[in-house]
C-alpha cells in the first residue's frame, strides 16, 4: 500500500536523479502493479499529518504515511527514512 502523495514523491526523486522518461515508467509500473494499492488522501489526513509532524518532529509526508498506516492497522513499512519511522514506533522492514 502507498498513497498518491508518496507516488508523487517517488516520481520527483527519480526525475531529479535520472530523467522524466524513467520517472514516468516507474510511476506507471506502480500504478499498474497488482501487488500495490495506491490510496487517495484527504484534506483531513493532511491536517492530522501536519499536527503530528509538528508534535513529533517528522516530515509532513512521513507523518501522512503514518496516519494512513494507523487508520488501516498497518504497523510496518519499507522505507529509506529509518530515523523518522523509528521515532514513530513503526517496524521497518
C-alpha positions as CSV (number, residue, x, y, z in Angstrom):
1,X,0.0,0.0,0.0
2,X,1.1,3.5,-0.7
3,X,-0.6,6.9,-1.3
4,X,-0.8,9.2,-4.3
5,X,1.3,11.6,-2.4
6,X,4.1,9.1,-2.0
7,X,3.9,8.0,-5.6
8,X,4.4,11.7,-6.4
9,X,7.5,11.8,-4.1
10,X,8.9,8.8,-6.0
11,X,8.3,10.5,-9.3
12,X,10.1,13.7,-8.1
13,X,13.1,11.8,-6.8
14,X,13.5,9.6,-9.9
15,X,13.1,12.6,-12.2
16,X,15.8,14.6,-10.3
17,X,18.2,11.6,-10.3
18,X,17.5,10.1,-13.7
19,X,15.1,11.7,-16.1
20,X,11.4,12.3,-16.9
21,X,11.1,9.2,-19.0
22,X,12.3,6.9,-16.2
23,X,10.1,8.7,-13.7
24,X,7.0,8.1,-15.9
25,X,8.0,4.4,-16.3
26,X,8.3,3.8,-12.6
27,X,5.0,5.6,-11.8
28,X,3.2,3.6,-14.5
29,X,4.7,0.4,-13.1
30,X,3.5,1.3,-9.5
31,X,0.0,2.3,-10.7
32,X,-0.4,-0.8,-12.8
33,X,1.0,-3.3,-10.3
34,X,-1.4,-5.9,-9.0
35,X,0.7,-6.0,-5.8
36,X,0.5,-2.3,-4.9
37,X,-2.7,-0.5,-3.8
38,X,-2.4,3.3,-4.2
39,X,-4.7,5.2,-1.9
40,X,-6.1,8.7,-2.0
41,X,-5.5,11.1,0.9
42,X,-7.9,13.7,2.2
43,X,-7.5,17.2,3.5
44,X,-8.3,15.8,6.9
45,X,-5.4,13.3,6.5
46,X,-3.1,16.2,5.8
47,X,-4.4,18.2,8.7
48,X,-3.7,15.3,11.1
49,X,-0.3,14.7,9.5
50,X,0.8,18.4,9.9
51,X,-0.2,18.3,13.6
52,X,1.7,15.1,14.1
53,X,4.7,16.4,12.1
54,X,4.9,19.4,14.4
55,X,4.4,17.4,17.5
56,X,6.8,14.6,16.7
57,X,9.4,16.4,14.6
58,X,9.0,14.3,11.5
59,X,8.4,15.4,7.9
60,X,4.8,16.1,6.9
61,X,4.7,13.3,4.3
62,X,6.2,10.8,6.7
63,X,3.6,11.8,9.2
64,X,1.0,11.3,6.4
65,X,2.2,7.8,5.7
66,X,2.0,7.1,9.4
67,X,-1.6,8.5,9.7
68,X,-2.8,6.3,6.8
69,X,-1.0,3.3,8.2
70,X,-2.6,3.6,11.6
71,X,-6.0,4.1,10.1
72,X,-5.5,0.8,8.2
73,X,-3.9,-1.1,11.1
74,X,-0.5,-1.3,9.3
75,X,2.5,-1.5,11.7
76,X,5.4,-2.0,9.3
77,X,6.9,-0.1,6.4
78,X,9.5,-0.4,3.7
79,X,11.4,2.9,3.8
80,X,14.8,4.6,3.5
81,X,13.9,7.1,6.2
82,X,14.5,4.9,9.2
83,X,15.0,7.8,11.6
84,X,11.5,9.3,11.4
85,X,9.7,6.0,11.4
86,X,11.7,4.6,14.3
87,X,10.6,7.6,16.3
88,X,7.0,6.8,15.4
89,X,7.4,3.3,16.6
90,X,6.9,1.7,13.2
91,X,8.6,-1.6,12.4
92,X,11.0,-1.0,9.5
93,X,11.2,-3.9,7.0
